Amino acid sequence: MNVIINKKGQAVPERVEHISKQNFDRIDGTEVRWLAGGGAMINSRGTVIMIDPVLEGFDMPLACEIPLAIHDVKKIDGYLVTHIDNDHFSRATLNDTKSHTKSWHAPKYVAQEMVKEGVDGIGHDIGETFSIDHIQIKLTPALHNWQNEHQKWQYRKWEKEDYCGFYLETPDGTIWMPGDSKLLDEQLSYKEPNVILLDFSDNEWHITFEGALKLCETYPNAVLIPIHWGSVDAPDWSTFNGNPIALKKAVTNPERLKVLVPGEAYQL
């Protein structure tokens, strides 16, 4: 199942498949790869989308290797970020890939932060749709403004619209990353996607385990690719310690759960 339990009791990927420059070339279909953490790479017929890539510069120890080295990033047609947290928005990755990135997209607040880093970040409203080549991308709502509860982060009011998910329509099928979020009623009313990149962290500011089961039950035929697990060496943090083995035992239609190791491709 591609999962092992490490000495600290964390479910972690049993290996990593390294992503090469050749994986950025044109292909006949659409491939999805988990980048470890909360990130993903999508190659749809040669159009490359990165969502929340954190390839370097994260400030916590890792429990697995990142499958993609900065020097192997050949091109990025669309660099998408769901929210400001540094396990999703990596300023180091942003800067070190900007010379071969065509466009940057995020909720408006995050796009403003991108501009401060010297890139032309395009800010979008929740519900807005934009295109990158043949891919249609819609921002879906998320609720993850945990910063309002902590004095350290109260230098601004964190709004719901500062966070999002992304729903992608490709010629080969649809891919939805809900993003870090509490479960919302709005998230239960979409056209069923072909693939869900699923954060199933059992945490009050994430979907929770029961919330993940409800989302999966709502979309019983969607392929489930678990993310946001097994990547950070923090065994006491519920935000990083989902266990795909437990998810498979509980989810509706468990055969559709595709537990990828970082860098492994799933083809639509």
N, C-alpha and C positions, 0 to 999 in steps of 0.2 A: 504493500500500500504506500510505499515511499516514505513511511514515518517510522522513526525510532524514538525511544525515550532516553534522554541523556542522563548523566549522573545527578543532575539537579532536579530531575523529575519533569523536565519540559519535553513536550512533543516537538520534535525538530525534523527537518528533511533528512533523509538518509544519505543524500549526496547532492551535488550541484552539477548542472549541465551548463558549460560555459557558452555564452553567446558570442559568435564571431562576426566579423564584418560581412561575411557572406550572408548572414541571416537578415541583412538589411536590403538585399537585392530583390528584384521583382520576382514574385511567385505566382502560381496560377490561382491560388485561393486566398484565404485569410487565416492567419495563425495568431494565437494568443499565447504569450509567455508571462509567467509570474516572475517579477524581478526581486523576489524576497520582500519582506515587510508589506507595505500597502501598495506597492507599485506594479505596473504591468506594461508590457510592450506588445503592440499589435502591428503586424505587417499584413496589410490588405492589398494584395496585388501590387506590391512595391511602395505603397504609401505607408509610412511608418509613423505610428502614434505612440507617444509615451504618456502614461498617466502616473503622476506622483513618483517619478524616478528619484531614488535616493541612492546614488552610486558611490558617494563619498561624503565625508564630513559629518556623519551622524555622531552625536555626542554621548552615546551609550555603547557598551560593548555588544558585539554581535554573537549570535548563537549559530550562525551559518554564514557562508561566504556569499558575497554579492556576485551574481552570475555574469555581470557585464562590466568590463573595465572601461573607464573613460576613453582610453585610446582606441577602443574597438567600436565606439559610436561613430558610425559612418555618416549618418544623416538622421535628422528628425524633421518630419513634415509638420507635425503638430505636437507641441509640448503642453500637456494639460495638467493642471493642478486643482485638486478638490478643495483644499483649505490650507491654512497658514502653518499648522503644526509641523515641526521640523523633521518628523518621520514621514512627511509627505511633501513638504516644500523645502527642498535642499538648495540653498543659495549657492553652495559650492558646485553642485551638479549643474545648476542653471548657468553659472558663469563659464564653466569649463566645457559646455556643449554649445554655447550661443553662436560660435562661428559657423556651425553647420546645422543650425536650427532655422526653419523657415517661418514658424509662427508660434506664438505663445498665447494660451487661453486659460482663463480662470474666472471665478467670481470677481466682482469689481474691486473689492478691497485687496485681494491677493494680486490682481493685475497691477494695482498701484505700487505694491511692494516689488513686483517684477521690474517696473519702470525705474525704481530707485537703484536696481542692480544693472541698469543700462540696456535693458531689452524692451522691445515694443510690445509689452503685455497688453492683450486685448481683454477688457472686462466685459462680462456678460451678466444679464439678469437670469434669475432662476426661471426656467421654462423657455428660455430663448434657445433657438436652434441656429447653428452655423455649419458651414461645410468646409472640409479639407479634401480637395480632389473629389473623389466619388463617395466620400463618407459623410453622412449627415450626423451631427452630434447635438444632442439636447442636454441642457443642464437640468437635473432633477433635484428636488428639495432634499435637504438634510438638516438635522438638528444636532449640533455638536458644540455649541458655544459654552463649553465648560469653564472658559476663562473668567466669565462673570462671577463665578463663585470664589475666586482666589484673588486676594488683594494685590499680589505681585503683578497680575495681568490687568488690573482695573484702570489702566491709563487710557482706555477707550471703552465704549460699550460695544460688545461683540454681538452682532446681529445674526439672525437666522440665515439671512441671505449671503453671509460671508462664507458659507459652506455649501457644498453641492455634491451631487453624483453626476455621472456622465452616461448617457444612453446613446450608443453608436449603432447606426444602420449602415451595414456594408452590403455589397452585392451578394455576399455569401451567407448573410445572417446578421442577427442583432446581438450586441454585447452590452451588458449593463453593469457598471460599477456603481452601486449605491453610495459608496464612500463611507467614512466614519459617521455614524448617525444613530440616534435612537430610532426605533421603528415608528414610522409615520403612516397614518391612514392613506396619504397620497401615494405612498410607495406600494400600495396593494391594489392599484387600479390601472396599471399599465398593460399594454399589449404584451403578452408573454414573450420575454426575450429568449433567444436561443442559448445564450450563455450568461450566467451571473458570476461576476467576480465578487465573492462573498466574504466580507468581514463578519465573522461570527463570534467576536469577542464578548465574553460574558461580563459586561461592564455597563454601569448605568448610563454612561455617555456614549456607549456604542449600542449595538442592536440587542444585546443580551442573547444567551443561548436559546431561550424560549422564543424570543423575537425572531431569531434566525430561522427556527423551525416553522414559525408562522409564515414568514416570507416565502420559504421554500415550498410550503404547502399551498400557498396562493398560486405559485407558478410550478405545477407538479411535473412539467416536462422539460423545464430548463436545465441544461447542463450546469452543474455547480462546480466552480473552481475556488476552493478556499484560499484566502489570502490573509495577511495580517496575523500570521501565527508562526511560531518556530524560528524567528529571525533575530530576536533581541535577547541577550543574556540577562534576563530580569525575571527570575522564576516567581517572584511575589507580585508581579504586575498583571492583573487580569486583562489589561488591554493587549498584551502580547502573547497570551497563552491559551488560545483556542486549541482544541485537540481534534483533529479530523477523524480519529478513530471513534471518539464519542459521537461526533456529528453523524457519521455513517450509521451507527447503531440506532439513531433516533429519527433521522430525516425520512420524509416520504420518498418512495422510489430511490433507495440508496444506490442503485446501480449507476445512476447518473452523476454521482459524486466523482469528480476527476481530481485526485490529489496529485498535483504536479510538484516536482521538485523545482527549485529556482532554475530558470533558464529552459526548462522543458517546454516543447511546443504542443499546443492543442490545436488541431485544425478543424475549423467549422465545416 
